[in-house]
Amino acid sequence: MLICILGNSHAAALKHGWDRIGAGFPDVDAHFFTMLGQNLGRLELTDGRLALPKGGGSFRTFPKDIGDSIDIAAYDGFILHGLGLRVRPPKEGPWSQAVRACAAADAVRDTAMWKLVSDIRSVSAAPVRVGHTPLLAADAVHDRGASDALREYLSVISAIIAEAPATLVPQPDETIVNGVWTDPQFNTDVTPIGRDPDEKDGQGQRHSDNSHMNPAFGALMLERFLRSF
């Protein structure tokens, strides 16, 4: 099975996770295409291929020799990770269910993720799995597991994504603490996609922001993705 993985800076954790667990999936091969932020949303679909417009920069690929465009028909499945999709539930307030549903729909559809899912779906029926930007890392752990509010919001987001159709794969329960946060252990030793995670400098250090996660998180997340196919 050949999987296309599309993501932004959060895909670094998946790439390093793949380096850890790939041998455990001998029937799977993975191609990574990444750009910072929502820049992959600038990909244009022409004759079944996704490519950046002329002068639109370039994406990073792993392996490095897989080309500068994405032949959608060549892949048996797709994983889209990050790409603007966030799932932190809104704060309580005097909002109707209709207003909340509209806000959730906007949170999904105003993303590079949704644009890419739509492009893929226009030419392929291959399964598409979607992962959200990781929940922010907590400063400290007070309790473990997801809150009812988070589970409810994930259900709403999942239903919207299913319209594509695609499938939301939330971050693993074992990574969630304090209801709506990521365990801070996954925010240490965060490694950029082009860097060797075994380099020793900075080990044990928290990342400069609390939204990016390490290879251990990436391995758990990617395993969940792969087992969903």
C-alpha positions in Angstrom: 0.0 0.0 0.0 1.4 3.4 -1.1 0.4 6.2 1.2 0.7 9.9 0.4 1.2 12.0 3.6 0.6 15.8 3.2 1.3 18.1 6.0 2.8 21.3 7.4 5.5 21.6 10.2 3.5 19.1 12.3 4.3 16.4 9.7 7.8 16.4 11.1 6.6 14.3 14.0 5.0 11.8 11.6 8.1 11.6 9.5 10.3 10.8 12.5 7.6 8.5 13.7 7.7 6.6 10.4 11.4 6.2 10.8 10.7 4.5 14.1 7.7 2.2 13.2 7.9 1.8 9.4 9.6 -1.6 9.7 6.5 -2.8 11.5 4.4 -2.1 8.4 6.2 -4.1 5.7 3.2 -3.8 3.3 3.2 0.0 3.5 5.3 2.6 1.8 5.0 6.3 2.6 5.7 9.5 0.5 5.8 12.8 2.5 5.1 16.2 1.0 5.4 19.1 3.4 5.3 22.9 3.4 5.0 25.4 6.3 1.7 26.7 7.4 -1.2 26.3 5.0 1.0 26.7 1.9 0.1 23.3 0.6 -3.3 24.8 0.0 -1.7 26.6 -3.0 -1.3 23.3 -4.8 -3.2 23.3 -8.1 -4.9 20.3 -9.6 -4.2 19.7 -13.3 -4.7 16.4 -15.1 -4.9 14.4 -11.9 -1.7 15.9 -10.4 -1.2 18.4 -7.6 1.6 20.9 -8.2 2.6 24.3 -7.0 2.0 27.2 -9.5 5.0 28.6 -11.3 7.1 30.7 -8.9 5.1 29.3 -6.0 8.1 27.8 -4.2 8.6 24.1 -3.5 7.7 21.5 -0.9 10.0 19.1 0.9 9.6 15.5 0.0 10.7 12.2 1.6 12.1 10.3 -0.1 13.8 13.2 -1.8 13.5 11.8 -5.3 9.7 11.4 -5.6 9.3 14.5 -7.8 7.8 18.0 -7.6 4.1 17.0 -8.2 1.7 14.5 -6.7 0.1 12.0 -9.0 -3.1 11.3 -7.1 -3.9 8.1 -8.9 -0.6 6.6 -7.8 -1.6 6.4 -4.2 -3.7 3.8 -2.4 -4.5 6.2 0.5 -3.9 9.7 1.8 -3.0 11.1 5.2 -3.5 14.9 5.7 -2.1 16.2 9.0 -2.4 19.6 10.5 -2.9 22.0 7.6 -4.9 24.5 9.6 -7.4 22.1 11.2 -7.7 22.8 15.0 -10.1 21.1 17.4 -10.0 22.9 20.7 -13.7 23.2 21.7 -15.1 26.8 21.9 -15.5 28.3 25.3 -18.9 28.2 26.9 -21.2 31.1 26.0 -24.7 32.0 25.1 -24.4 30.5 21.6 -27.1 28.4 20.0 -26.4 24.9 18.6 -26.8 26.4 15.1 -24.2 29.0 15.7 -21.8 26.4 17.2 -22.3 24.1 14.2 -21.6 27.0 11.8 -18.4 27.9 13.6 -17.3 24.3 13.5 -18.0 24.0 9.8 -16.0 27.2 9.2 -13.1 25.8 11.3 -13.0 22.8 8.9 -13.6 24.4 5.5 -11.4 27.4 5.9 -8.3 25.3 5.8 -5.7 23.9 3.4 -6.8 20.5 4.6 -10.3 20.9 3.2 -9.1 22.3 -0.1 -6.7 19.3 -0.5 -9.4 16.8 0.4 -11.7 18.3 -2.1 -9.1 18.1 -4.9 -8.3 14.5 -4.1 -11.9 13.6 -4.0 -12.5 15.1 -7.4 -10.3 12.5 -9.0 -9.9 9.6 -6.6 -12.0 7.4 -4.3 -9.0 6.3 -2.3 -9.4 6.5 1.5 -8.4 9.8 3.0 -7.5 10.2 6.7 -7.3 13.6 8.4 -5.4 14.5 11.5 -5.8 17.8 13.4 -3.1 20.1 14.7 -2.1 18.6 18.1 -3.8 20.0 21.1 -1.5 22.4 22.9 0.9 20.9 25.4 0.0 21.4 29.1 2.4 23.0 31.6 1.7 20.3 34.1 -0.4 17.1 34.3 -3.4 17.2 36.7 -5.4 14.4 35.2 -5.5 12.2 32.1 -7.9 11.8 29.3 -10.1 13.8 27.1 -13.0 15.9 28.4 -16.6 15.3 27.4 -16.5 18.7 25.7 -13.6 17.7 23.5 -15.1 14.4 22.6 -18.4 16.1 21.6 -16.5 18.7 19.5 -14.5 16.0 17.8 -17.7 14.2 16.9 -19.0 17.4 15.3 -15.8 17.9 13.4 -15.7 14.3 12.3 -19.3 14.5 10.9 -18.3 17.5 8.8 -15.2 15.9 7.5 -17.2 12.7 6.6 -19.1 14.8 4.1 -16.0 14.9 1.9 -16.0 11.9 2.4 -12.9 11.5 4.6 -12.2 10.2 8.1 -11.0 12.2 11.1 -8.3 10.4 13.1 -8.0 12.2 16.5 -4.8 12.2 18.4 -4.5 9.1 20.6 -6.3 9.3 24.0 -3.1 8.3 25.8 -1.5 11.6 24.7 -4.3 13.8 26.2 -4.3 15.3 29.7 -6.3 17.8 31.6 -9.3 17.3 29.2 -8.1 19.3 26.2 -4.3 19.4 26.4 -1.4 17.2 25.2 0.9 15.6 27.8 4.0 17.8 28.0 6.3 14.8 27.6 5.5 14.9 23.9 6.6 18.6 23.6 10.2 17.8 24.5 13.0 17.1 22.0 10.8 18.3 19.1 12.8 17.8 15.9 12.4 19.6 12.6 11.6 17.4 9.6 15.1 17.7 8.0 17.0 17.0 11.2 18.2 13.8 12.9 16.2 13.3 16.1 19.2 11.4 17.6 21.3 14.6 17.7 22.0 15.2 21.4 21.9 18.9 21.8 18.8 20.1 23.6 17.5 16.7 24.7 14.9 17.0 27.3 14.1 20.6 26.5 10.5 21.8 25.9 9.9 23.3 22.5 9.7 27.1 22.0 6.0 26.8 21.4 3.5 24.2 22.8 1.9 23.1 19.6 4.7 21.0 18.1 5.3 17.4 19.2 8.2 15.0 19.2 8.9 11.7 17.3 7.3 9.7 20.1 4.0 11.5 19.5 4.5 11.1 15.8 4.9 7.3 16.1 1.7 7.0 18.1 -0.2 9.2 15.8 1.1 7.6 12.6 0.3 4.1 13.9 -3.2 5.2 14.6 -3.5 6.6 11.0 -2.1 3.4 9.5 -4.3 1.0 11.5 -7.3 3.0 10.4 -7.0 1.9 6.7 
